[in-house]
């Protein structure tokens, strides 16, 4: 565990620090930036470290111990970042920052200062989130370490400190909350536990700022949310729909925005049971739901002028005598009937219900969903970039820009209903829930299933498949809230035009 604070000056960050980490592009370091930050006392050491540490594509770290005399830190880490980022990465080099922070081993109890050089003030957000991502909160051990104390300060190319705006600290907190919730063991993360955690997270917004409504069990069926109900009907804790609403005071909002997050609190695969190696890590299948809850709070704190709805359909895809079965036909909220041909394609049933509810009942002007939806997402866009699909060019482009700005990177996939809807052909119902051909743009097809439940309305819709970016190398990353908040803050009516 680590406590992270954002300092406003280099002196404040360095004071009392036993470990100092300096992260900067190689060219900046060679130009002497380190002298303005660290002074001349460590000159021979830093010069040798810099000479022996080529950056590589994701940066490189060198660490040494010092004598700790005359106010010098006992430990010094130099993170040499690449001078440029490719056009599909964040210009802030946030992923190199994250990699260097992981390698620097910041988990010890000694006070740590991280000084990171950025090219522009707007790079502070993705860089700070990246540092937070490298320091996960959730850890269970018989002998837990004392919490690490980390102070972060950003400087410009001349070593001058940049004051962090409040939204940066909030984004770091939001991302770390999501990571901690995703990392929580499944025996502590039922649908009821998720709702309780969301209520606690939203409580600081104050009375009336976030109106919470929960539909549970049979109430889901009365609301027409058969997908949510049937996926979770065999679990010991009933499925739920968490609905949080915020209406800003003052003028009537021009837009109503619905954020929808897949909340499968554990996914066994259902009666199409996942094999060993495929089920481990499925505690992360609620990463989309956690991300939209955290993004909702960020947007309210930032006084975003839109009316906001946050919907988290929650279920455990459990096995047992009551589990939903292959060959069942469900009628989802949209009225479409779905023949179940894969109980492990359950998340799209939750999302199909929830996006339809957002569009038809809540009358949202734009629907944005986030989900750990497909393993194929990693094949399509890798473990750093989420996949995005939208029926609007403007929304897609906005999301790509928001990814580069936030460090939660995304890359577009195909939107082609006329090519993909046939994959769900059923002789018995309107559609199946899983594709016939798994080699035909599988992640785009999964998004198409979700879209088909609002297709008749032509509501502006954006889908974010964050399956791998939300959880890789055995840990949650907190991916999503910074991205979603950036998208919603940047919304303009022009983004919603067909």
N, C-alpha and C positions, 0 to 999 in steps of 0.2 A: 504494500500500500504506500501511497505517497500523497502528501499535501502539496498542492501547487498554488502559488500566488504569483500575480503579475506585478513586478516592481516598476517604478516610474523613473528610476535612475540606476546607472551602473554601480554607483557607490553603495546604494541601498542593497542591491542584490549581492554584491561582493562582500559586504560587511559580515564577518563571522563565518564565511563559507569555507568549509574544509575541502570541498571539491568544486573546482571551477571548470565549466564546459564552455568552450568558445566555438561557435558554429558560424562559418562564413564561406563564401565562394573562394576558390583558390586564388583568383586574381586579386581579390580584396585583401586576403592575407598577405600575399606577396608584396602588395603595395604598402604594407605596414599597418593595417587596421589593428592588428593585435597589440601594437605598441600603445595605441590610444586607449585600449581597454585594459591591458594588463600592466602597462608600464615597462620599464627597461630591466627590472630585476630578474626576469626570467628569459632575457633575450637569447642567450646561447641555447637554452633548452628548447625554446619555441622554434628557433631557426633550424635546429637539427630535426625536430619533429616535422616541420613543414617540408623540409627537403626529402624526408624519407616517407612521406604520405601522399602519394598520388590519389586524386579523388575517386576515380572510377565512376561508373554510370549512376550509382546511388550514394556517392560520397564514401569517405573512409575516415576512420578514427585512429588516433594514437593517444595513449595514456601513459603518464609517468608519475612517479612520486617525487616530491621535493622535500627539502629540509623543513618546510613550514615556518622558516624564520622570517622576521620582519614583516609580518602580516601576509606572507605568501600562503596560498592554499597548500595543504598537504598533498593534494592530488590535482593534476591538471590533465584535462582531455581536450584535444584539438580535433574538431570535426571539420574536415576539408570537404566542402560541397562542390559539385560541378559548377562551372561558370554559366552553363546554359541548361535549359530544360527543353525537351522536345515539344512539339505543338500539341500533343495529346496528353501532356502532363501539366501540372499546375506550374505557372511561371514562378511561384514562390519557392519551388524546390522542396515542397513540404514532405514529399516521400523520402527524399534524402535526409531531411532533418529527422524524420521518424526513425529511419534505419540507424543513423548515428546515435540517437538517444538510446535505442535498444542496446547497441553495442557498448555504450559507455557505462552500463550497469549502474543505474541511478537509484537502486533499491535500498542502499544502506541507510543507516540512521543519521549519518553525518550531514549537516546542512550543505546543500548544493546550490550553486548559482549557475544558470544557463544564460549565456549572452549570445544572442543570435542576430546576425546581420541580415537585413532585408533590403531589397531594391526599392520598395515603395511601401508607404504606410498601409495600403490595403492588403499587403502580404502578411500582416500581423495575424489576421484571423486564421488562415490555413496553417501557418507555422505553429501557432499556439495550440490549435486542435491536434496537430501532429505530435507535439510534445506530450500532450495529455494522453494520446493514444498509445504512446510508448510506455506509459506508467499506469497499468490497470489497477483498479481498486480492489477487486475481488480476489482474495487468496485465503485458502483454508490450510493451515499447517498446525502440527502439534506444538511447535515452538515458533509462533509468528514473530517476524522481525518488527522492531519499532518502526513507526511510520516515517518514511523519508520526508524531509522538508526541502522543497525545491522552489527557488525563486527564479522567475524568468524575466529577462529584460530584452527588448528588441532595440537595435541601434541601426542607424542608417550607414551609408558607405563611409562616412567620416567618423563613425563611432559615437555620434550624438544619439541620446536616447529618444525613443518614440513613446509618447504617452498612450497606453492602451485604452481604447474606448470601452465603455461598460459592456457592450455586446460581445466583445471578445472573451472576457472572463465568463460570461453567461454561456457562450457556445462551448467553451472547454468543459464547464460543469455539466452541460446537457449531454455532451458526447460521453463523458465519463459515467454519468448516471445510466445511460443506455448500455454501455459496456458492462457495468456492474450487474445490471438486471439480466442481461443476456447470459452472463457467466454464472448466474445463480443456479445451484443444483435444482433439478426438476422436482424433487420432493418438497421444495420450498417455493414452487412457482406454479401453483394451480391457477385456474382462471380467476378464482376469488383472490388469491395472493396478488395477481397482476393488478386487479382493480384497486386493491388496498395500496399497493406501491404507487400507482398512478395518482390516487387521491393525495397521498403524502407529498408527491412531487409537485402537484399543482396547488397545494395549500398556500404557499407563500404568495400566490397571486392575489389573495384576499377574497373576502366574502363577495359573492355575486359576479366575480370576474370570470369564473369557470363553472358553468352550471352542469352538473354531472347527472346523467341518467343511465341506469343499467337495466337491460332486459335480460332475463335469466330463464333457462329451462323452457317450460311450456309457453312463456310469454313471447319467446322468439317465434314460435309457430303461429301465434295469434297475429304477429306483425308480418308474417309471410317470409320469415328468415329461415326457411327449411334447410338450406345448405349449412348454416352455422349449427343449427340444432342437430342434424343427423350426423355430422362429423363428430360432434362431441357427446353424443347420447350415451355411449358406453362407459364414459369416464366416471370415476367416483365423485368428481366435482363437476357440476353442471356447466354447460357452455353459456356464454354471455355475449352481449353486445354492450361495450362501453361507449357511451356517447357524451362528449363534452362540447359545450357551446360557449362562444364568447361574442357578444355584440358590443362594439365600441360605443362610447357615449358621444353625444353630439349629433352631427349630420348623419343622415341615413347612408349606410355604406353602399358604394357603387357595385361592389362584388360580394358574392357569398362563395366562400372557398371551403371545400370539404377535403380533409386529409384522412385517408383510409389506410390502415396498416394491418397486415396479416398477423394474427396472434395465435398461432398453433403453439401452445405452451410446451407440448412435447409431441413428437411425431414418430410413432412406431412403424408407420406405413399402413396401419390398419390391418385388415385380414390379408392384404398383399404385403405381408410382414417384411420389413427391411432385413437384409442379412447382417451378420456381424461385420463391422467395419462401415456399414452404411447407416447404422442407427446412432452410433456414438457421435455426440455433438448436436443431436437433434433438440437439445434444450434451447438451441439458438433460433428455432423456427418461429419465434415471436419477435425477431429483430425489427421487422417493419412496424409492428404495433408499438414497440418501445420508442422507435424513432419518431413516429407521428405525435405521440404524447409529449416527448421532449421538444419537438419543433413547435407544437401548439403553445407551450409555455414561453419559448423564445419569442414567438410572434406577439403574444399578449404583452410581454415585458417591453417589447420594442414599440408598443402602441401602433401596431399595424392597423390601417384604417378599414380593413375588410371584416365582414362578419365571418367568423370561423367556426367550422364544425370539425371535430376530431372523432373518428369512428374506429374502434378496435374490436373486430369480431374475434372472440376468444374461444378456443376449444382445445381439448386434448384428444388427439387421434389415437384412441386406446383400442385394445382388442378385448373381447369378452362376448358373452352370449348376446348382448344388446348391440354389438357393433354393426355399423352399416355395411352392407354387403355388395359385392359385385352383382350386377344385373338388377339392382334396385333402380327405380325411376323416381327422381326427386323433382318437385316443381319449385324452382327458385323464386326469389322476390320479383324478378322481371316477368314472371309468368312462363318463362321457357322451361321445358321439361328436359331433364338430364339423365341419361342412362349411365350408371356407374360401371365403367370398365377398368377402373384402377383406383383402389381406395387410398393409394399413396399419392394421388393427385388431388389432395383434399384442400389445400390452401386456396386454390382458385374457386372452390365452392363458397368459401367464406367471403372472398373478395367479390365474386359475382353478386352475392346477396348485398354486401355492404355498399358497393358502388351504385347499385340500383336504388337502394334505400336513400343514398345521398342525393341522387339525381331526382328521384320521383317524389320522395316524401319531404326531404329538406330543401328541394329546389335549388341545389347548388349551381352556380354559374360555371364552375370549373371543379373537376374531381381529380385529385392526385392520389394515387395509391402507391404504397411502398411495401415490398414483400421479399422475403427469402423464398422465392417461388420455384426456381429450377436449378438443379445441379448443372444443367447445360449452360447456364449463364457464364460459369467460369470458362467453359470451352469457347464461348462467343467473345467475351470481353475481358477475361482474366480475373485475378484476385484483387486488383486495385480499382478497376473501373466497374461500376454498376452498369447494367444495361437499361436503356430507356426506350420506350415505345410511346408514340403519341399520334393522335389523329389531327394534330395541328402543328404545322411547321414552326410557328412562333413559339409554342410551348417547348418543343424539342430544342430549339436553338437557345431559348432562355435557360433551360436546364443544363445544357452543355456549358454555357457561360458560368452558371452558378456553381457547377462542379469545379471548374478551374479556379473560381474565386474563393471557394470554401475549402478546397483540398479534398472534398468528397467527390472524386472524379466519376464521370459517366461517359458512356459512348452510345450513340443511337443504334437501334436495330430496325429491321424492316417493319413497316406498317402496311400490310397488304391483305385486307380481309378477303378479297376475292380469290386470293391464292391459298389462304390458310384455313378458312372456315370449313372447307371440304374434309379436312383432317378429322373433324369431329362428327362425321356423318353417322347417324344411327337409323336403323330400320324401324325402331320401336318408339323413339322419342325425338325431340327437336335436335338433340345433339348428345354425344358422349362427353365424358369429362377428360379423356386423354386421347392423344393423337394415334392415328393408324401408323404413321411413318415417323419414327423418332429421329430420322436423319433429315427431316425437312424443317429446318429452322425452328428447332424445338422451343427455344425461349420466346421467339416471336409468336409461335402458335399458342403458347400458354398465355401470353398477354392478350392474344386475340380472343381466347375463351372469356377472359374478364371483360373485354370491350364488348363482346356480343350481348352482354346484359344491359348495356346502355346505348347500343348501336342505333336503335330506332329513334332515340332522342337527339342524336348528334351533339351531345354535350361535350364541350372541350374536356379532354381526358389525357392525363399523363400517367404513365406506369413506370415505376422504378424497381427493377429486379436486382436486389442487393445481396443475393444469396452468399456469394463468396466474400465480397468486401466486408460484410458484417461479422464474419467469423472465419478466421484462418489461422493455421499453425496452432490450433487448440485453444485460442483465446478470442474473445469478443473485441471488436475494435471501436465500437461507438459510432459506426458509420451511419449517416443519415440526417440527424437533426440540423446540422449546419447547412447541408445541401438544401433540404426542404424549406428551411426558413429563408434562405437566400432566394429560392425560386419564388416563394409567395410574396416576399417583400418587393421583388422586382416585377410583379405582375402589372400589366397594363391591358386595357381592353383590346388593344391591337394584337396581343399575343393569342387571343381567343378566336380571332377571325378565321373562317374556313379557307 
